[in-house]
Amino acid sequence: MDATIENNSNGDLVPIELIESCLELSGWDFQRDDDDNSIQCIAQSRWGDMGAMFSVRHEPPAVHFSVTLDVKPKAERKARVSELVMMANERLWLGHFDYWIDEGVIMFRHTIPLLDRGAPTVGEVRAVMAAGLDAVNTFVPAFNFVIWAGKTPAEALEGALFETAGEA
């Protein structure tokens, strides 16, 4: 696999090419959109494939990453899902969850600012991908506990963050 990072004619890194290289190295399926400013990809989580996207913005210069969780909040659980989002965000070291109530969508998001530079580093892109996947793997069960089992956000977090010690 070729891990070469593309440069433009000025020798500057091209953010979209760098992101594609990181996705290839990580084995994620992806497709660049027609506008050449965004890439749709598949984040393979422990709970199934999740739709993800990288988007390059030129003003202000930044790269945005998001993973849409494959959970469907019920309308009557809006307040509890919102509370769980806040509680989950307290535990994240990079990025955050958003809950778009009108669309019924929960997503992990993070933006890498590119002020005074043309592209993020490979390490930044890979760190955001890892943080997003870790957040999804950790918190999808909690969201499902609230949405489908009617648990409180505290009960859902306790169940999702429960860790066993030793072997059975």
C-alpha positions as CSV (number, residue, x, y, z in Angstrom):
1,M,0.0,0.0,0.0
2,D,1.4,3.4,-1.0
3,A,1.3,5.8,1.9
4,T,2.5,8.8,-0.1
5,I,0.9,12.1,0.8
6,E,0.0,14.3,-2.2
7,N,1.2,17.9,-2.5
8,N,-0.1,20.6,-4.7
9,S,2.0,22.5,-7.3
10,N,3.3,24.8,-4.5
11,G,4.5,21.9,-2.4
12,D,1.8,22.3,0.2
13,L,0.0,19.4,1.5
14,V,-3.5,18.9,0.1
15,P,-5.9,18.2,3.1
16,I,-8.3,15.9,1.2
17,E,-5.4,13.8,-0.2
18,L,-3.8,13.5,3.3
19,I,-7.2,12.4,4.7
20,E,-7.6,9.8,2.0
21,S,-4.2,8.4,2.7
22,C,-5.1,8.1,6.4
23,L,-8.3,6.3,5.6
24,E,-6.5,3.9,3.3
25,L,-3.9,3.2,6.0
26,S,-6.6,2.5,8.5
27,G,-8.6,0.3,6.1
28,W,-11.7,2.4,6.1
29,D,-13.9,2.4,3.0
30,F,-14.4,5.9,1.6
31,Q,-15.5,8.0,-1.4
32,R,-14.6,11.5,-2.2
33,D,-17.6,13.8,-3.0
34,D,-17.9,15.6,-6.3
35,D,-17.0,18.9,-4.7
36,D,-13.5,17.6,-3.7
37,N,-14.0,19.1,-0.2
38,S,-15.5,16.2,1.6
39,I,-15.1,12.4,1.9
40,Q,-17.9,10.0,3.0
41,C,-16.5,7.0,4.8
42,I,-17.4,4.0,6.9
43,A,-16.3,3.7,10.5
44,Q,-16.3,0.0,11.5
45,S,-17.3,0.1,15.1
46,R,-17.9,-2.8,17.5
47,W,-21.6,-2.1,17.1
48,G,-21.6,-2.1,13.3
49,D,-20.7,0.2,10.4
50,M,-21.4,3.9,11.1
51,G,-21.5,6.6,8.5
52,A,-18.6,9.1,8.8
53,M,-17.5,12.2,7.0
54,F,-14.5,14.5,6.7
55,S,-15.1,17.9,5.3
56,V,-12.6,20.6,4.4
57,R,-13.6,24.2,4.9
58,H,-11.5,27.1,3.5
59,E,-12.9,30.0,5.5
60,P,-12.0,29.7,8.3
61,P,-9.6,26.9,7.3
62,A,-10.5,23.7,9.1
63,V,-11.1,20.0,8.7
64,H,-14.3,18.7,10.3
65,F,-14.9,15.0,11.1
66,S,-18.2,13.4,12.2
67,V,-19.5,10.0,12.8
68,T,-23.3,9.5,12.8
69,L,-24.5,6.9,15.3
70,D,-26.8,4.2,14.1
71,V,-29.3,4.8,16.8
72,K,-32.8,6.2,16.4
73,P,-34.0,8.2,19.5
74,K,-37.7,8.1,20.2
75,A,-39.4,11.5,20.5
76,E,-40.4,10.8,24.1
77,R,-36.8,10.3,25.1
78,K,-35.4,13.6,23.9
79,A,-34.7,15.1,27.3
80,R,-32.9,11.9,28.5
81,V,-30.9,11.6,25.3
82,S,-29.8,15.3,25.6
83,E,-28.8,14.7,29.3
84,L,-26.8,11.6,28.3
85,V,-25.0,13.6,25.5
86,M,-23.9,16.1,28.2
87,M,-22.8,13.3,30.5
88,A,-20.9,11.5,27.8
89,N,-19.1,14.7,26.7
90,E,-17.7,15.1,30.2
91,R,-15.8,11.9,29.6
92,L,-14.4,12.6,26.2
93,W,-10.8,13.8,25.8
94,L,-11.2,14.8,22.1
95,G,-14.4,15.8,20.2
96,H,-17.9,15.8,21.5
97,F,-21.4,14.4,20.8
98,D,-24.2,16.4,19.4
99,Y,-27.9,15.6,19.4
100,W,-29.8,17.2,16.5
101,I,-33.3,16.9,18.0
102,D,-35.3,17.9,14.9
103,E,-33.5,15.3,12.8
104,G,-33.3,12.7,15.5
105,V,-29.5,12.3,14.9
106,I,-26.7,11.7,17.4
107,M,-23.2,12.2,16.1
108,F,-19.6,12.5,17.3
109,R,-17.9,15.6,16.0
110,H,-14.5,17.3,16.0
111,T,-12.9,20.1,14.0
112,I,-9.2,20.5,13.4
113,P,-8.4,24.2,12.9
114,L,-5.8,24.9,10.1
115,L,-4.9,28.5,10.8
116,D,-1.5,29.4,9.2
117,R,-1.1,26.0,7.7
118,G,-2.4,24.1,4.6
119,A,-3.3,20.7,6.1
120,P,-3.6,18.8,9.4
121,T,-0.9,16.3,10.3
122,V,-1.3,12.6,9.8
123,G,-1.2,12.2,13.5
124,E,-4.1,14.7,14.0
125,V,-6.3,12.9,11.4
126,R,-5.6,9.5,12.9
127,A,-6.1,10.8,16.4
128,V,-9.5,12.2,15.5
129,M,-10.5,8.9,13.8
130,A,-9.4,6.9,16.8
131,A,-11.2,9.2,19.3
132,G,-14.4,9.0,17.2
133,L,-14.3,5.3,17.0
134,D,-13.5,5.0,20.7
135,A,-16.4,7.3,21.6
136,V,-18.8,5.3,19.4
137,N,-17.6,2.0,20.8
138,T,-18.0,3.2,24.4
139,F,-21.2,5.2,24.3
140,V,-23.5,3.5,21.7
141,P,-24.7,1.0,24.4
142,A,-25.5,3.9,26.8
143,F,-27.6,5.6,24.1
144,N,-29.4,2.4,23.4
145,F,-30.1,1.8,27.1
146,V,-31.8,5.2,27.2
147,I,-33.6,4.9,23.9
148,W,-34.8,1.3,24.0
149,A,-34.6,0.2,27.7
150,G,-35.9,3.4,29.2
151,K,-32.9,3.7,31.5
152,T,-31.9,7.0,33.1
153,P,-28.8,8.6,31.7
154,A,-26.9,7.7,34.9
155,E,-28.1,4.1,34.7
156,A,-27.2,3.9,31.0
157,L,-23.6,5.2,31.6
158,E,-23.1,2.9,34.5
159,G,-24.1,-0.1,32.4
160,A,-22.0,1.0,29.4
161,L,-18.9,1.9,31.4
162,F,-19.0,-1.2,33.5
163,E,-15.7,-3.0,33.3
164,T,-15.0,-6.5,34.5
165,A,-11.8,-7.6,36.2
166,G,-10.1,-10.9,35.7
167,E,-11.5,-13.9,33.7
168,A,-14.4,-16.2,34.2
